[in-house]
Amino acid sequence: MTDLDSVRLGFVGLGNIAQLHADEVLDVGGSVVAGTDVDDDARSTFAERYDADTFEDADEMYEHVDAVVVSTPNRFHEEYVIGALEAGLDVLVEKPLAHSLESAERIADVAADADGFCMVGFHNRFRGPVQVLDQYRTDGELGDVSHVEANYIRRRGVPGRGSWFTRKEVSGGGAVIDIGTHAIDIALYLMGFPEIEEVSAQTRAQFGPDDDYTYLDMWGYDEGAGGFDVDDSATAFVRCADGKTLSLEVAWASNRFPSQEIVVRGDEGGAHLDMADDSLTVLDTAAAGASHHRDTDIETADGEAHGLEQAYFLEHVASGETPSMNTVEQGLTVQRVMDAIYRSSEIGEAVSIE
């Protein structure tokens, strides 16, 4: 068993997401030794909570750690990921890879030649039902997976307007960048990351700009419509190589029931995966005895996805092995799809992905 505690782990960006990650690191037996943030209060809170050294300058912190978790707002991913890689460190960067395709490509270029590795924080891949379903696909039990329907829909869940999530300059986009990235990644993962050919999409901003938006069930102080200049929903259709397709519905707010359902269609079997409660049902049809449908509910052992992700990252840092999960190349593919969604919506027609 790899000694996770041997990895000197630092954090870049010390807000709520960093604390979530740090707590999980400690839960799986890792060690939090340092953190950096431009905000004095954030550094003070982190230092007290984790008994960690804190630094105002990230480059200075890099001299005292073996690996870092980057959990800053999206716009700053590039600066800190590249800085850490150039310092020879391993990096786990929160999703998405960057705030723009151009920024993501620059990260990928540096990562390709770096001594350290970079993982992208798509933690949902580590959920038990997702791992089961991916193994079923890999083993051929679903046959040829030709289509996936991916939903991440909230009824009312626009983040606090005026926060960095709702300002394009910092986030790079709205619902597509924030939660759509998860749905796209899981769908492509369960399809084996096929080559993307074309994307047709429409994004919308129907609720965030509304002065009378009913603000329910979401964190953050709401500054009103003036703090919102991103999308709050999107519909997309992705055409892949070999006739494979992906349909996407994502929304921070909508007048419908919430959904985090992923529907997988293969010619030997299919599946309904609900990310909201980790339920998984595998569906097929057989002729044994008499022709019949067979629906199999799958139960997996409990496991916190963030913690499993952290353990996987730390194990690879400690062993010096490059991870095969959550690679920069896969993160870049997700970024290209999101970029194509925005471009398609802007020009009103399908766009190709080179």
C-alpha positions, -999 to +999 in steps of 0.1 A: +000+000+000+014+034-010+021+058+018-001+087+008+012+107+038+046+108+022+034+133-004+038+169+006+006+184-009-001+221-014-032+240-025-035+269-048-066+289-041-079+283-006-117+288-008-145+263-001-135+239-029-099+237-016-112+230+019-135+202+005-104+187-012-082+191+018-107+174+041-109+144+017-071+143+015-069+139+053-097+113+053-078+091+029-046+094+049-029+122+029-010+152+042-018+189+037+013+209+043+009+242+024-014+266+007-013+298-013-039+325-020-039+362-028-064+368+000-050+373+036-081+360+053-082+328+031-045+321+040-052+326+077-082+304+078-065+276+059-034+278+080-054+275+112-077+247+100-050+225+085-020+235+105-003+243+072+022+268+060+007+295+038+023+317+011+013+348-007+035+338-036+028+305-054+063+301-067+076+302-032+052+275-021+062+253-050+097+249-034+082+232-003+058+207-019+057+176-042+023+182-058-005+208-058-042+210-061-053+240-082-088+252-071-088+288-082-115+304-104-113+290-140-094+320-155-064+314-133-060+277-139-035+283-167-012+305-147-009+282-117-010+248-135+018+258-159+038+274-130+035+242-110+044+219-140+074+241-148+085+237-112+085+199-117+054+192-097+024+169-102-009+188-105-046+181-099-066+209-114-103+214-107-127+210-136-128+224-163-092+224-175-094+261-182-118+290-189-112+289-227-100+265-254-069+286-261-060+285-224-066+248-222-044+242-253-016+261-237-018+239-206-018+208-227+013+219-246+032+224-214+019+192-198+030+172-227+067+180-221+066+184-183+084+161-158+053+161-136+018+151-147-015+169-147-049+154-138-083+171-143-108+170-114-137+151-130-144+134-097-177+118-109-156+092-128-147+077-095-183+070-084-189+033-080-218+030-105-198+049-131-169+025-127-192-005-129-209+008-161-176+017-177-162-018-170-194-034-185-188-013-216-151-023-217-160-060-213-184-058-242-216-065-221-233-035-237-221-042-272-216-012-294-225+019-274-240+042-301-257+070-281-256+086-247-281+111-233-266+133-206-286+156-184-275+180-156-306+201-149-315+221-119-350+236-113-336+266-096-299+267-090-282+297-105-251+305-084-250+338-066-252+364-094-221+386-092-199+356-080-171+345-104-194+317-116-217+342-133-191+365-148-177+354-181-144+372-178-135+349-149-155+317-155-154+315-193-191+306-194-221+296-173-240+264-169-221+247-197-187+254-181-198+248-145-220+217-146-222+208-183-186+199-182-194+170-158-222+157-180-200+159-212-171+142-195-191+113-181-209+108-214-176+107-234-160+085-208-188+060-211-184+061-248-147+055-247-138+090-257-146+087-295-133+112-319-156+143-320-167+155-355-195+180-352-215+199-326-248+217-329-261+236-299-281+264-285-273+282-253-297+305-234-298+331-207-334+331-196-333+332-158-300+348-147-307+382-164-343+383-149-347+409-122-376+389-108-357+356-108-369+335-078-337+327-059-339+292-043-318+262-034-283+276-042-253+290-023-239+325-025-251+360-021-272+372-050-263+407-064-291+406-090-292+405-128-264+430-132-240+404-120-249+379-147-235+377-182-232+340-190-255+312-202-279+295-178-289+265-200-279+247-232-291+220-255-265+203-277-261+174-301-226+159-306-218+138-336-188+115-332-169+091-354-184+057-364-220+071-361-218+076-323-238+105-309-243+124-277-273+146-267-269+171-238-293+190-217-278+213-190-294+240-170-288+261-138-326+269-139-356+255-157-393+249-153-390+211-150-380+185-125-342+183-118-323+155-135-288+141-134-296+111-155-272+095-179-288+071-204-265+047-223-277+028-254-258-002-267-269-029-291-264-056-265-275-037-235-282-002-221-283+016-188-299+043-167-275+060-144-288+086-119-259+108-106-282+123-080-285+091-060-259+068-076-286+044-088-278+023-118-300-001-138-287-022-166-312-032-193-312-060-218-335-084-235-332-122-236-350-153-250-341-178-222-372-197-214-394-170-229-386-137-245-383-111-218-369-078-207-344-079-179-337-049-157-308-053-132-303-029-104-267-025-094-256-017-059-220-006-052-200-001-020-201+033-005-172+056-015-169+094-017-159+103-052-137+132-042-119+111-017-113+083-042-100+109-067-076+123-042-063+089-032-058+080-069-039+113-074-017+109-044-009+072-052+004+082-086+024+111-071+040+088-046+047+060-071+059+083-099+035+067-124+015+088-148-023+084-143-045+069-170-076+085-156-087+121-160-059+130-184-052+165-198-059+151-233-094+140-221-099+174-204-089+191-236-115+171-255-142+182-231-130+218-235-133+215-273-169+203-270-178+232-247-161+257-270-180+242-300-213+245-281-207+282-276-195+287-312-225+268-327-250+288-306-234+321-316-235+314-354-267+294-354-254+263-371-234+231-365-196+235-362-168+211-369-141+201-344-106+199-359 
